[in-house]
């Protein structure tokens, strides 16, 4: 009959193996989602690039750009939008973004600015709520598979806050997806919108002279909110791809650690069983000798 130590080791082995099955499944799920997220990120980039080109052409035709979303004013209040995940088990993905955003928050407060928080994801919500930072709006269930509707809802609120004068600038703290192995936390200045640089482009690059109907100003008024929505959508997609890549890497490391721990525990179990057998043999031999001598 197995000793208490051997039973305990075998119980730990079964527990580790059960955990390993979960981490391996999560790794496979994250791997499958990365490919889809990469495609969505790549497909969103031409849209924003084309929007930028159209805005540049409008600016060239009208002799400049004038719109409330382009207006730069003295910053007394800043809106910080922090994009994290709703779920954990993604390594340092959430922590790196939150730390970057919190440093910026403290810096703005040190400069005497009011800070308003708009958080995307449960992880950032839990972090800032626990530290008693006031949160203006929270967006949950977005980052796993973001849709354009999610981007529109977020951008509409940010535009309303900016045009209403409640914030003088909006910064987004998110993660830039570089590759499956590299994701970089970054600050993205969202509002006011940075107008395209016309001085860096020749007339040939700006394209033909267009006639606009309705006026360039009216077109710009309709176009800039769509441009902002596209930018927010790209941010959400990059965050989603980064989250899945970080989770796959974390789950792969967890699976490998579980395999190594299983090997160590199996060796300990074998040693404990070998010690048991040795003890049993010694007892049998000792009993036999005692019987023979008796």
C-alpha positions as CSV (number, residue, x, y, z in Angstrom):
1,X,0.0,0.0,0.0
2,X,1.4,3.4,-1.0
3,X,2.7,5.6,1.8
4,X,1.2,9.0,2.6
5,X,4.2,10.8,0.9
6,X,3.7,8.8,-2.3
7,X,0.0,9.5,-2.4
8,X,0.6,13.2,-1.9
9,X,3.1,13.3,-4.8
10,X,0.8,11.4,-7.1
11,X,-2.0,13.8,-6.2
12,X,0.2,16.8,-7.1
13,X,1.1,15.1,-10.4
14,X,-2.6,14.7,-11.3
15,X,-3.2,18.4,-10.3
16,X,-0.3,19.7,-12.4
17,X,-1.4,17.6,-15.4
18,X,-4.9,18.9,-15.2
19,X,-3.6,22.5,-15.1
20,X,-1.3,21.7,-18.0
21,X,-4.3,20.6,-20.1
22,X,-6.0,23.9,-19.5
23,X,-2.9,26.0,-20.3
24,X,-2.2,24.0,-23.5
25,X,-5.9,24.5,-24.6
26,X,-5.6,28.3,-23.9
27,X,-2.4,28.4,-25.8
28,X,-4.0,26.8,-28.9
29,X,-7.0,29.1,-28.7
30,X,-4.8,32.2,-28.5
31,X,-2.7,30.9,-31.4
32,X,-5.8,30.5,-33.6
33,X,-7.0,34.0,-32.7
34,X,-3.7,35.7,-33.4
35,X,-3.9,34.9,-37.1
36,X,-7.3,36.4,-37.4
37,X,-6.3,39.5,-35.4
38,X,-3.2,40.0,-37.6
39,X,-5.4,39.9,-40.7
40,X,-7.8,42.5,-39.2
41,X,-4.9,44.8,-38.2
42,X,-3.5,44.6,-41.7
43,X,-6.9,45.2,-43.3
44,X,-7.6,48.3,-41.2
45,X,-4.4,50.2,-42.1
46,X,-5.3,51.0,-45.8
47,X,-8.6,52.6,-44.6
48,X,-6.9,55.1,-42.3
49,X,-4.2,55.8,-44.9
50,X,-6.8,56.6,-47.5
51,X,-8.7,58.8,-45.1
52,X,-5.4,60.7,-44.4
53,X,-4.9,61.2,-48.1
54,X,-8.4,62.6,-48.6
55,X,-7.9,65.0,-45.7
56,X,-4.6,66.1,-47.2
57,X,-6.3,66.8,-50.6
58,X,-9.1,68.8,-48.9
59,X,-6.5,70.8,-47.0
60,X,-4.6,71.5,-50.3
61,X,-7.8,72.6,-52.0
62,X,-9.1,74.8,-49.2
63,X,-5.8,76.3,-48.3
64,X,-5.7,74.8,-44.8
65,X,-7.8,72.9,-42.3
66,X,-10.2,74.5,-39.8
67,X,-12.4,72.3,-37.6
68,X,-13.1,72.0,-33.8
69,X,-11.5,68.6,-33.7
70,X,-8.2,70.2,-35.0
71,X,-8.3,73.1,-32.6
72,X,-5.4,73.2,-30.2
73,X,-6.0,75.0,-26.9
74,X,-4.3,75.4,-23.6
75,X,-4.5,72.1,-21.8
76,X,-6.2,72.3,-18.4
77,X,-8.0,68.9,-18.5
78,X,-6.7,65.7,-20.1
79,X,-8.7,62.6,-21.0
80,X,-6.7,59.4,-20.6
81,X,-8.1,56.3,-22.4
82,X,-6.4,53.1,-21.2
83,X,-6.9,50.0,-23.4
84,X,-6.4,46.7,-21.6
85,X,-8.0,43.2,-21.6
86,X,-11.1,41.9,-19.9
87,X,-9.3,38.7,-18.9
88,X,-6.0,37.9,-17.3
89,X,-3.4,35.2,-17.9
90,X,-1.7,37.4,-20.5
91,X,1.7,37.9,-18.9
92,X,2.8,41.5,-18.6
93,X,0.4,42.8,-21.3
94,X,-2.0,44.7,-18.9
95,X,0.6,45.7,-16.4
96,X,2.9,47.5,-18.9
97,X,0.1,49.6,-20.3
98,X,-1.4,50.4,-16.8
99,X,2.0,51.5,-15.5
100,X,2.6,53.7,-18.5
101,X,-0.8,55.3,-18.1
102,X,-0.4,55.8,-14.3
103,X,2.9,57.6,-14.8
104,X,1.3,59.9,-17.3
105,X,-1.6,60.5,-14.9
106,X,0.6,61.5,-12.0
107,X,2.7,63.7,-14.3
108,X,-0.4,65.6,-15.5
109,X,-1.6,66.0,-12.0
110,X,1.9,67.3,-11.0
111,X,1.5,69.9,-13.7
112,X,-1.8,71.0,-12.3
113,X,-4.1,69.5,-14.9
114,X,-7.4,67.7,-14.2
115,X,-7.4,64.1,-15.4
116,X,-10.5,62.2,-16.6
117,X,-10.2,58.4,-17.1
118,X,-11.9,56.4,-19.8
119,X,-11.0,52.7,-19.4
120,X,-11.4,49.9,-21.8
121,X,-11.3,46.4,-20.3
122,X,-11.9,45.0,-16.8
123,X,-8.2,44.9,-15.9
124,X,-7.7,48.7,-16.1
125,X,-11.1,49.2,-14.5
126,X,-10.2,47.1,-11.5
127,X,-6.8,48.6,-11.1
128,X,-7.8,52.3,-11.1
129,X,-11.0,51.7,-9.1
130,X,-9.0,49.9,-6.4
131,X,-6.7,52.9,-6.2
132,X,-9.7,55.2,-6.0
133,X,-9.1,57.1,-9.2
134,X,-12.4,58.5,-10.5
135,X,-13.4,56.8,-13.8
136,X,-15.6,58.7,-16.2
137,X,-16.6,55.8,-18.5
138,X,-15.9,52.1,-18.7
139,X,-16.1,49.9,-21.9
140,X,-16.2,46.2,-21.2
141,X,-16.4,43.2,-23.5
142,X,-14.6,45.0,-26.3
143,X,-10.9,43.9,-26.5
144,X,-11.3,40.2,-27.2
145,X,-12.9,40.7,-30.7
146,X,-13.4,44.4,-31.2
147,X,-16.0,45.6,-33.8
148,X,-16.3,48.9,-35.6
149,X,-19.4,49.6,-33.6
150,X,-17.2,49.5,-30.4
151,X,-14.8,52.0,-32.0
152,X,-17.7,54.3,-32.9
153,X,-19.2,54.2,-29.4
154,X,-15.8,55.1,-27.8
155,X,-15.0,57.8,-30.3
156,X,-18.4,59.4,-30.0
157,X,-18.0,59.8,-26.3
158,X,-14.4,61.2,-26.6
159,X,-15.5,63.6,-29.3
160,X,-18.4,64.8,-27.1
161,X,-16.1,65.3,-24.2
162,X,-13.6,67.2,-26.3
163,X,-16.1,69.4,-28.1
164,X,-18.0,70.1,-24.8
165,X,-14.8,71.5,-23.3
166,X,-14.6,68.9,-20.5
167,X,-11.2,67.8,-21.8
168,X,-8.6,69.8,-23.8
169,X,-6.7,66.8,-25.1
170,X,-7.2,63.0,-25.3
171,X,-4.4,60.5,-25.0
172,X,-4.8,56.8,-25.6
173,X,-2.5,54.3,-23.8
174,X,-2.4,51.0,-25.6
175,X,-0.1,48.3,-27.0
176,X,1.3,48.4,-30.5
177,X,1.4,45.0,-32.2
178,X,4.9,44.6,-33.8
179,X,5.0,40.8,-34.1
180,X,3.9,37.7,-32.3
181,X,6.9,38.1,-30.1
182,X,7.0,41.9,-29.6
183,X,4.2,44.1,-28.3
184,X,5.1,47.6,-27.2
185,X,3.1,49.8,-24.8
186,X,2.7,53.3,-26.2
187,X,1.0,56.7,-25.9
188,X,-1.2,57.7,-28.8
189,X,-2.3,61.4,-28.9
190,X,-5.8,61.2,-30.2
191,X,-7.4,64.6,-29.8
192,X,-6.9,67.2,-31.1
193,X,-6.4,65.4,-34.4
194,X,-2.9,66.0,-35.9
195,X,-3.5,67.5,-39.4
196,X,-1.5,66.0,-42.3
197,X,1.8,67.7,-43.0
198,X,1.4,69.4,-46.4
199,X,4.9,70.8,-46.6
200,X,6.4,67.3,-46.9
201,X,4.4,66.6,-50.0
202,X,4.7,68.0,-53.5
203,X,1.7,69.0,-55.6
204,X,2.1,65.8,-57.7
205,X,1.9,63.8,-54.5
206,X,-1.2,65.6,-53.4
207,X,-2.9,64.5,-56.6
208,X,-5.2,66.3,-59.0
209,X,-7.0,69.5,-58.2
210,X,-10.5,68.4,-57.0
211,X,-13.7,70.2,-57.1
212,X,-15.6,69.5,-53.9
213,X,-19.4,69.4,-53.5
214,X,-20.5,70.3,-50.9
215,X,-17.8,72.6,-49.6
216,X,-14.4,71.3,-48.3
217,X,-15.4,72.5,-44.8
218,X,-18.6,70.5,-44.8
219,X,-16.9,67.4,-46.1
220,X,-14.2,67.8,-43.5
221,X,-16.8,68.0,-40.8
222,X,-18.2,64.7,-41.8
223,X,-14.9,63.1,-42.5
224,X,-12.9,63.8,-39.3
225,X,-15.3,61.8,-37.0
226,X,-15.0,58.9,-39.4
227,X,-11.2,59.3,-39.4
228,X,-11.2,59.3,-35.6
229,X,-13.4,56.1,-35.5
230,X,-11.0,54.4,-37.9
231,X,-8.0,55.4,-35.7
232,X,-9.8,54.0,-32.6
233,X,-10.7,50.8,-34.4
234,X,-7.1,50.3,-35.4
235,X,-6.0,50.9,-31.8
236,X,-8.5,48.3,-30.5
237,X,-7.4,45.8,-33.2
238,X,-3.7,46.2,-32.3
239,X,-4.6,45.8,-28.6
240,X,-6.5,42.6,-29.3
241,X,-3.7,41.1,-31.4
242,X,-1.2,42.1,-28.7
243,X,-3.4,40.5,-26.0
244,X,-3.7,37.2,-27.8
245,X,0.0,37.1,-28.6
246,X,0.9,37.8,-24.9
247,X,-1.6,35.2,-23.7
248,X,-0.2,32.6,-26.1
249,X,3.4,33.3,-24.9
250,X,2.3,33.2,-21.2
251,X,0.3,29.9,-21.7
252,X,3.2,28.3,-23.6
253,X,5.6,29.2,-20.7
254,X,3.1,27.8,-18.2
255,X,2.7,24.6,-20.1
256,X,6.4,24.1,-20.3
257,X,6.8,24.8,-16.6
258,X,4.0,22.3,-15.9
259,X,5.8,19.6,-18.0
260,X,9.0,20.2,-16.1
261,X,7.3,20.1,-12.7
262,X,5.6,16.8,-13.8
263,X,9.0,15.3,-14.6
264,X,10.4,16.4,-11.2
265,X,7.4,15.1,-9.3
266,X,7.5,11.8,-11.2
267,X,11.2,11.4,-10.3
268,X,10.3,12.1,-6.6
269,X,7.4,9.5,-6.8
270,X,9.8,6.9,-8.3
271,X,12.3,7.6,-5.6
272,X,9.6,7.3,-2.9
273,X,8.3,4.1,-4.4
274,X,11.8,2.7,-4.6
275,X,12.4,3.5,-1.0
276,X,9.1,1.8,-0.1
277,X,10.1,-1.3,-2.0
278,X,13.5,-1.4,-0.4
279,X,11.9,-1.1,3.0
280,X,9.5,-3.9,2.2
281,X,12.3,-6.2,1.0
282,X,14.3,-5.4,4.1
283,X,11.3,-6.2,6.3
284,X,10.7,-9.5,4.4
285,X,14.4,-10.5,4.7
286,X,14.5,-9.6,8.3
287,X,11.4,-11.5,9.1
288,X,12.6,-14.5,7.2
289,X,15.9,-14.5,9.0
290,X,14.1,-14.2,12.4
291,X,11.9,-17.1,11.5
292,X,14.9,-19.3,10.4
293,X,16.8,-18.5,13.5
294,X,13.8,-19.2,15.6
